[in-house]
Amino acid sequence: MQDDQNKTTHFGFQEIPTDKKVDAVAQVFHSVAAKYDIMNDLMSGGIHRLWKRHTISQSGVRAGQTVLDIAGGTGDLTLKFARLVGNEGQVILADINDSMLKVGRDKLANQGVVGNVKCVQANAEELPFPDNTFDCITIAFGLRNVTDKSKALASMHRVLKPGGRLLVLEFSKPESEHLSKLYDHYSFRLLPAMGKLIANDSESYRYLAESIRMHPDQDTLKDMMDEVGFERTSYQNMTGGIVALHKGFKF
């Protein structure tokens, strides 16, 4: 059994000391922040916008409610939620990475969204909010970068209001072996090359591909949500399971 000083965790396919992962992931996102939106469009052929739009449609968010967008990065979901909750509601854009948060803050300001949005630098494992605060919590393409995913899910459960829902949008496991092989070829050959060409950073995009492979599969993540107290958990595969949307409620 490892003591705390000797614990390790995965950083992509590497094993690193657990207490070093936050800084290692931070370096990746400091590097990619400026080109993040452009690369998202290129990497997914724009399909990420459809995945996010579906997530919004499943949120049940209404005017006057309070939403937490964890790992909200450049603010795609926050922008939509801000318009849904209106002037009487509030959206918290939370991200552990200050470079990503700055890009998101600037983008929202350019869109004229400022009054009902607050940006907070926060670690998903230790959310700095009171119990029972939010009507809805989302985390899109961020959970796989969290060191202790169960701890983060428990933290989300704590700050969610009774009756509220969590939505986890994340890359997952393709449903067919054929699709999985094609996806591996794309992820490990084409994606780093695109990162090099567009963002001058192949290593960060190699890590992002590896982090997807190390993320729990659909059923495992559902079980993890159950274990920390979420109820009526479910998931929906999109694009053949390349992405899955997990949903859970707090009662």
Buried (B, 14 or more C-beta within 10 A) or exposed (E): EEEEEEEBBBBBEEEBEBEEBBEBBBBBBBBBBBBBBEBBEBBBEEBBEEBBEBBBEBBBBEEEBBBBBBBBBBBBBBBBBBBBBBEEBBBBBBBBBBBBBBBBBEBBEEEEBEEBBEBBBBBBBEBEBEEEBBBBBBBBBBBBBBBBBBBBBBBBBBBBBEEBBBBBBBBBBBBEEEBBEBBEEBBBEEBBEBBBEBBEBBBBBBBBBBBBBEBBEBEEBBEBBBEBBBEEBEBEBBBBBBBBBBBBBBE
